[in-house]
């Protein structure tokens, strides 16, 4: 299940409620967005994603928890490394970190005097991901980079998961550069120019993406995360998800279309309680 970190879901209790219901209904994970204002003119309440996930963590025992997605360029890598590692230890190794450039850039970055140049943000994302991996090793890190510095520091404890917490990288397909970035990590969360948030992507585009990412990475486990609003009817859901799985998708991310109900707890909770789609 994929939920925003604003509206009703600014409340840690609401996120914990969704997580408990999701675990009981057989879902595999709950992911929250990572925004500070999103569209600032709307003046909505927001919750810090790591505090929201902590509330979900202490209320559950099985499901995975993570962000979709955290803009690494908007965070200090050492602080993010510590937050993720702490949550991974709290959950016994149930965290997945979804990452990306972040948007909308003017609201989320420019409002606070942060860089808005997409080239600079991409540089900060790549350097930040490199540092996260180094910090999570537990080794002493010295780094003099273009955007970040570390001077003989070791961040302990390390995450429970080894060699690291899984890192998924988001980007728009058919843009190739973010797909090449994702290929260096543990999974890809593609957005599609042909399918807005909450709409199922075309199967042929998913297949093309999977083939391209596979050509850019070393053999081994790798996740491909696609999503939308699946039908509650099991047979209809299989008709939607089966072809995507055949095309190479490994995770279905249940996400509402961006309408006025996306921030409301009740419709999300009803869908959670109906249970996940199954092949």
NUVEX-6213 format. One record per residue (C-alpha): residue number from 1; x, y, z; residue in one letter. Coordinates in nm, 3 decimals. Layout:
{node NUM; {X; Y; Z}; 'a'};
...
This chain:
{node 1; {0.000; 0.000; 0.000}; 'x'};
{node 2; {0.121; 0.346; -0.095}; 'x'};
{node 3; {-0.004; 0.650; 0.100}; 'x'};
{node 4; {0.095; 1.018; 0.119}; 'x'};
{node 5; {0.243; 1.173; 0.432}; 'x'};
{node 6; {-0.011; 1.454; 0.439}; 'x'};
{node 7; {-0.382; 1.499; 0.496}; 'x'};
{node 8; {-0.519; 1.228; 0.724}; 'x'};
{node 9; {-0.185; 1.049; 0.697}; 'x'};
{node 10; {0.001; 1.332; 0.870}; 'x'};
{node 11; {-0.126; 1.157; 1.186}; 'x'};
{node 12; {0.108; 0.873; 1.297}; 'x'};
{node 13; {-0.196; 0.696; 1.444}; 'x'};
{node 14; {-0.363; 0.684; 1.102}; 'x'};
{node 15; {-0.052; 0.539; 0.939}; 'x'};
{node 16; {-0.024; 0.281; 1.216}; 'x'};
{node 17; {-0.390; 0.190; 1.161}; 'x'};
{node 18; {-0.326; 0.133; 0.790}; 'x'};
{node 19; {-0.015; -0.073; 0.866}; 'x'};
{node 20; {-0.192; -0.299; 1.115}; 'x'};
{node 21; {-0.485; -0.351; 0.878}; 'x'};
{node 22; {-0.244; -0.421; 0.591}; 'x'};
{node 23; {-0.055; -0.681; 0.792}; 'x'};
{node 24; {-0.376; -0.852; 0.899}; 'x'};
{node 25; {-0.512; -0.853; 0.542}; 'x'};
{node 26; {-0.198; -1.007; 0.392}; 'x'};
{node 27; {-0.027; -0.711; 0.225}; 'x'};
{node 28; {0.351; -0.721; 0.202}; 'x'};
{node 29; {0.443; -0.357; 0.270}; 'x'};
{node 30; {0.330; -0.004; 0.345}; 'x'};
{node 31; {0.512; 0.287; 0.179}; 'x'};
{node 32; {0.470; 0.655; 0.259}; 'x'};
{node 33; {0.562; 0.960; 0.055}; 'x'};
{node 34; {0.840; 1.193; 0.168}; 'x'};
{node 35; {0.728; 1.554; 0.121}; 'x'};
{node 36; {0.762; 1.869; 0.330}; 'x'};
{node 37; {0.503; 2.090; 0.158}; 'x'};
{node 38; {0.424; 1.918; -0.177}; 'x'};
{node 39; {0.203; 2.193; -0.323}; 'x'};
{node 40; {0.255; 2.463; -0.064}; 'x'};
{node 41; {-0.042; 2.676; -0.165}; 'x'};
{node 42; {-0.277; 2.400; -0.041}; 'x'};
{node 43; {-0.149; 2.442; 0.319}; 'x'};
{node 44; {-0.207; 2.081; 0.422}; 'x'};
{node 45; {-0.084; 1.911; 0.742}; 'x'};
{node 46; {0.223; 1.689; 0.696}; 'x'};
{node 47; {0.394; 1.419; 0.900}; 'x'};
{node 48; {0.763; 1.338; 0.896}; 'x'};
{node 49; {0.788; 1.008; 0.705}; 'x'};
{node 50; {1.035; 0.847; 0.945}; 'x'};
{node 51; {0.818; 0.925; 1.246}; 'x'};
{node 52; {0.513; 0.791; 1.060}; 'x'};
{node 53; {0.701; 0.472; 0.973}; 'x'};
{node 54; {0.817; 0.436; 1.333}; 'x'};
{node 55; {0.454; 0.440; 1.445}; 'x'};
{node 56; {0.379; 0.172; 1.186}; 'x'};
{node 57; {0.684; -0.028; 1.295}; 'x'};
{node 58; {0.591; -0.057; 1.661}; 'x'};
{node 59; {0.238; -0.165; 1.568}; 'x'};
{node 60; {0.342; -0.446; 1.327}; 'x'};
{node 61; {0.575; -0.743; 1.311}; 'x'};
{node 62; {0.589; -0.868; 0.952}; 'x'};
{node 63; {0.527; -0.616; 0.677}; 'x'};
{node 64; {0.800; -0.417; 0.505}; 'x'};
{node 65; {0.805; -0.040; 0.558}; 'x'};
{node 66; {0.961; 0.234; 0.351}; 'x'};
{node 67; {0.941; 0.557; 0.157}; 'x'};
{node 68; {0.836; 0.615; -0.203}; 'x'};
{node 69; {1.031; 0.825; -0.249}; 'x'};
{node 70; {1.289; 1.009; -0.037}; 'x'};
{node 71; {1.469; 1.289; -0.224}; 'x'};
{node 72; {1.825; 1.226; -0.106}; 'x'};
{node 73; {1.932; 1.571; -0.229}; 'x'};
{node 74; {1.696; 1.727; 0.026}; 'x'};
{node 75; {1.855; 1.541; 0.318}; 'x'};
{node 76; {2.199; 1.516; 0.471}; 'x'};
{node 77; {2.325; 1.166; 0.387}; 'x'};
{node 78; {2.466; 1.096; 0.735}; 'x'};
{node 79; {2.138; 1.193; 0.900}; 'x'};
{node 80; {1.935; 0.985; 0.653}; 'x'};
{node 81; {2.170; 0.690; 0.700}; 'x'};
{node 82; {2.114; 0.708; 1.075}; 'x'};
{node 83; {1.734; 0.732; 1.046}; 'x'};
{node 84; {1.709; 0.436; 0.809}; 'x'};
{node 85; {1.948; 0.225; 1.015}; 'x'};
{node 86; {1.760; 0.300; 1.336}; 'x'};
{node 87; {1.428; 0.200; 1.179}; 'x'};
{node 88; {1.582; -0.114; 1.030}; 'x'};
{node 89; {1.705; -0.216; 1.376}; 'x'};
{node 90; {1.368; -0.136; 1.533}; 'x'};
{node 91; {1.187; -0.354; 1.278}; 'x'};
{node 92; {1.440; -0.638; 1.271}; 'x'};
{node 93; {1.525; -0.569; 0.907}; 'x'};
{node 94; {1.198; -0.467; 0.741}; 'x'};
{node 95; {1.295; -0.138; 0.575}; 'x'};
{node 96; {1.316; -0.049; 0.205}; 'x'};
{node 97; {1.444; 0.294; 0.101}; 'x'};
{node 98; {1.284; 0.435; -0.213}; 'x'};
{node 99; {1.482; 0.728; -0.351}; 'x'};
{node 100; {1.466; 0.979; -0.632}; 'x'};
{node 101; {1.515; 1.341; -0.731}; 'x'};
{node 102; {1.196; 1.465; -0.567}; 'x'};
{node 103; {0.923; 1.698; -0.687}; 'x'};
{node 104; {0.777; 1.955; -0.718}; 'x'};
{node 105; {1.122; 2.114; -0.712}; 'x'};
{node 106; {1.019; 2.479; -0.674}; 'x'};
{node 107; {0.797; 2.406; -0.374}; 'x'};
{node 108; {1.000; 2.134; -0.205}; 'x'};
{node 109; {1.348; 2.276; -0.267}; 'x'};
{node 110; {1.323; 2.637; -0.381}; 'x'};
{node 111; {1.095; 2.738; -0.094}; 'x'};
{node 112; {1.377; 2.666; 0.148}; 'x'};
{node 113; {1.668; 2.807; -0.050}; 'x'};
{node 114; {1.781; 2.464; -0.168}; 'x'};
{node 115; {1.923; 2.404; -0.518}; 'x'};
{node 116; {1.664; 2.358; -0.792}; 'x'};
{node 117; {1.893; 2.279; -1.087}; 'x'};
{node 118; {1.805; 1.919; -1.185}; 'x'};
{node 119; {2.168; 1.851; -1.279}; 'x'};
{node 120; {2.284; 1.952; -0.933}; 'x'};
{node 121; {2.007; 1.750; -0.767}; 'x'};
{node 122; {2.108; 1.443; -0.969}; 'x'};
{node 123; {2.471; 1.490; -0.860}; 'x'};
{node 124; {2.362; 1.515; -0.497}; 'x'};
{node 125; {2.144; 1.205; -0.534}; 'x'};
{node 126; {2.429; 0.996; -0.673}; 'x'};
{node 127; {2.682; 1.119; -0.419}; 'x'};
{node 128; {2.432; 1.077; -0.138}; 'x'};
{node 129; {2.352; 0.719; -0.238}; 'x'};
{node 130; {2.723; 0.639; -0.248}; 'x'};
{node 131; {2.762; 0.775; 0.105}; 'x'};
{node 132; {2.459; 0.588; 0.238}; 'x'};
{node 133; {2.614; 0.263; 0.121}; 'x'};
{node 134; {2.947; 0.355; 0.282}; 'x'};
{node 135; {2.789; 0.461; 0.611}; 'x'};
{node 136; {2.580; 0.145; 0.635}; 'x'};
{node 137; {2.894; -0.068; 0.605}; 'x'};
{node 138; {2.999; 0.038; 0.955}; 'x'};
{node 139; {3.348; 0.122; 0.827}; 'x'};
{node 140; {3.520; 0.451; 0.898}; 'x'};
{node 141; {3.434; 0.691; 0.616}; 'x'};
{node 142; {3.640; 0.980; 0.486}; 'x'};
{node 143; {3.494; 1.158; 0.185}; 'x'};
{node 144; {3.563; 1.484; 0.005}; 'x'};
{node 145; {3.297; 1.513; -0.261}; 'x'};
{node 146; {3.144; 1.779; -0.477}; 'x'};
{node 147; {2.853; 1.827; -0.238}; 'x'};
{node 148; {2.922; 1.633; 0.083}; 'x'};
{node 149; {3.210; 1.580; 0.325}; 'x'};
{node 150; {3.287; 1.317; 0.588}; 'x'};
{node 151; {3.597; 1.309; 0.808}; 'x'};
{node 152; {3.685; 0.972; 0.964}; 'x'};
{node 153; {3.336; 0.885; 1.088}; 'x'};
{node 154; {3.176; 0.546; 1.150}; 'x'};
{node 155; {2.799; 0.532; 1.192}; 'x'};
{node 156; {2.694; 0.249; 1.422}; 'x'};
{node 157; {2.496; 0.038; 1.458}; 'x'};
{node 158; {2.471; -0.081; 1.101}; 'x'};
{node 159; {2.133; -0.182; 0.957}; 'x'};
{node 160; {2.018; -0.535; 1.029}; 'x'};
{node 161; {1.996; -0.610; 0.657}; 'x'};
{node 162; {2.325; -0.687; 0.490}; 'x'};
{node 163; {2.502; -0.571; 0.288}; 'x'};
{node 164; {2.257; -0.279; 0.313}; 'x'};
{node 165; {1.895; -0.178; 0.331}; 'x'};
{node 166; {1.748; -0.233; -0.019}; 'x'};
{node 167; {1.758; 0.086; -0.223}; 'x'};
{node 168; {1.500; 0.141; -0.497}; 'x'};
{node 169; {1.544; 0.432; -0.737}; 'x'};
{node 170; {1.260; 0.616; -0.907}; 'x'};
{node 171; {1.257; 0.790; -1.243}; 'x'};
{node 172; {1.046; 0.858; -1.547}; 'x'};
{node 173; {1.048; 0.608; -1.831}; 'x'};
{node 174; {1.149; 0.630; -2.116}; 'x'};
{node 175; {1.428; 0.854; -1.976}; 'x'};
{node 176; {1.736; 0.633; -1.970}; 'x'};
{node 177; {1.960; 0.809; -1.718}; 'x'};
{node 178; {1.749; 0.735; -1.405}; 'x'};
{node 179; {1.711; 0.375; -1.522}; 'x'};
{node 180; {2.090; 0.341; -1.543}; 'x'};
{node 181; {2.111; 0.486; -1.192}; 'x'};
{node 182; {1.856; 0.235; -1.065}; 'x'};
{node 183; {2.048; -0.051; -1.226}; 'x'};
{node 184; {2.337; 0.017; -0.987}; 'x'};
{node 185; {2.115; -0.045; -0.684}; 'x'};
{node 186; {1.844; -0.292; -0.581}; 'x'};
{node 187; {1.531; -0.194; -0.766}; 'x'};
{node 188; {1.354; 0.055; -0.988}; 'x'};
{node 189; {1.030; 0.243; -0.925}; 'x'};
{node 190; {0.941; 0.375; -1.270}; 'x'};
{node 191; {0.690; 0.646; -1.336}; 'x'};
{node 192; {0.549; 0.658; -1.685}; 'x'};
{node 193; {0.479; 0.964; -1.895}; 'x'};
{node 194; {0.192; 0.766; -2.046}; 'x'};
{node 195; {0.032; 0.677; -1.709}; 'x'};
{node 196; {-0.026; 0.926; -1.428}; 'x'};
{node 197; {0.005; 0.830; -1.061}; 'x'};
{node 198; {-0.254; 0.565; -0.979}; 'x'};
{node 199; {-0.299; 0.451; -1.340}; 'x'};
{node 200; {-0.165; 0.115; -1.453}; 'x'};
{node 201; {0.125; 0.149; -1.701}; 'x'};
{node 202; {0.112; -0.017; -2.045}; 'x'};
{node 203; {0.250; -0.370; -2.039}; 'x'};
{node 204; {0.471; -0.316; -2.344}; 'x'};
{node 205; {0.637; -0.016; -2.179}; 'x'};
{node 206; {0.705; -0.218; -1.864}; 'x'};
{node 207; {0.860; -0.492; -2.077}; 'x'};
{node 208; {1.080; -0.242; -2.261}; 'x'};
{node 209; {1.192; -0.088; -1.933}; 'x'};
{node 210; {1.278; -0.425; -1.779}; 'x'};
{node 211; {1.481; -0.524; -2.084}; 'x'};
{node 212; {1.672; -0.196; -2.075}; 'x'};
{node 213; {1.747; -0.207; -1.700}; 'x'};
{node 214; {1.854; -0.571; -1.726}; 'x'};
{node 215; {2.100; -0.474; -1.998}; 'x'};
{node 216; {2.258; -0.216; -1.764}; 'x'};
{node 217; {2.308; -0.421; -1.448}; 'x'};
{node 218; {2.494; -0.722; -1.316}; 'x'};
{node 219; {2.300; -1.047; -1.270}; 'x'};
{node 220; {2.127; -1.092; -0.938}; 'x'};
{node 221; {1.808; -1.008; -0.748}; 'x'};
{node 222; {1.643; -0.686; -0.859}; 'x'};
{node 223; {1.296; -0.544; -0.805}; 'x'};
{node 224; {1.072; -0.370; -1.057}; 'x'};
{node 225; {0.791; -0.182; -0.884}; 'x'};
{node 226; {0.482; -0.078; -1.079}; 'x'};
{node 227; {0.145; 0.025; -0.951}; 'x'};
{node 228; {-0.200; 0.169; -0.983}; 'x'};
{node 229; {-0.548; 0.098; -0.850}; 'x'};
{node 230; {-0.622; -0.271; -0.878}; 'x'};
{node 231; {-0.979; -0.406; -0.890}; 'x'};
{node 232; {-1.100; -0.561; -0.566}; 'x'};
{node 233; {-1.244; -0.853; -0.766}; 'x'};
{node 234; {-0.970; -1.122; -0.765}; 'x'};
{node 235; {-1.023; -1.235; -1.126}; 'x'};
{node 236; {-1.017; -0.880; -1.260}; 'x'};
{node 237; {-0.709; -0.803; -1.052}; 'x'};
{node 238; {-0.527; -1.103; -1.201}; 'x'};
{node 239; {-0.612; -0.976; -1.548}; 'x'};
{node 240; {-0.439; -0.647; -1.464}; 'x'};
{node 241; {-0.137; -0.773; -1.271}; 'x'};
{node 242; {-0.063; -1.103; -1.446}; 'x'};
{node 243; {0.062; -0.946; -1.770}; 'x'};
{node 244; {0.277; -0.699; -1.572}; 'x'};
{node 245; {0.438; -0.985; -1.381}; 'x'};
{node 246; {0.500; -1.166; -1.710}; 'x'};
{node 247; {0.668; -0.848; -1.837}; 'x'};
{node 248; {0.909; -0.852; -1.542}; 'x'};
{node 249; {0.742; -0.656; -1.262}; 'x'};
{node 250; {0.814; -0.801; -0.916}; 'x'};
{node 251; {0.608; -0.568; -0.692}; 'x'};
{node 252; {0.260; -0.425; -0.733}; 'x'};
{node 253; {0.228; -0.090; -0.555}; 'x'};
{node 254; {-0.135; -0.015; -0.473}; 'x'};
{node 255; {-0.172; 0.361; -0.512}; 'x'};
{node 256; {-0.477; 0.581; -0.544}; 'x'};
{node 257; {-0.525; 0.815; -0.834}; 'x'};
{node 258; {-0.446; 1.173; -0.739}; 'x'};
{node 259; {-0.796; 1.296; -0.664}; 'x'};
{node 260; {-0.949; 1.468; -0.365}; 'x'};
{node 261; {-0.966; 1.135; -0.175}; 'x'};
{node 262; {-0.594; 1.058; -0.189}; 'x'};
{node 263; {-0.543; 1.214; 0.152}; 'x'};
{node 264; {-0.844; 1.046; 0.318}; 'x'};
{node 265; {-0.802; 0.750; 0.552}; 'x'};
{node 266; {-1.142; 0.582; 0.506}; 'x'};
{node 267; {-1.124; 0.484; 0.135}; 'x'};
{node 268; {-0.765; 0.366; 0.175}; 'x'};
{node 269; {-0.856; 0.158; 0.478}; 'x'};
{node 270; {-1.150; -0.001; 0.293}; 'x'};
{node 271; {-0.918; -0.105; 0.010}; 'x'};
{node 272; {-0.659; -0.237; 0.253}; 'x'};
{node 273; {-0.914; -0.452; 0.432}; 'x'};
{node 274; {-1.023; -0.609; 0.101}; 'x'};
{node 275; {-0.679; -0.763; 0.077}; 'x'};
{node 276; {-0.405; -0.753; -0.184}; 'x'};
{node 277; {-0.442; -0.867; -0.545}; 'x'};
{node 278; {-0.307; -1.217; -0.600}; 'x'};
{node 279; {-0.186; -1.405; -0.905}; 'x'};
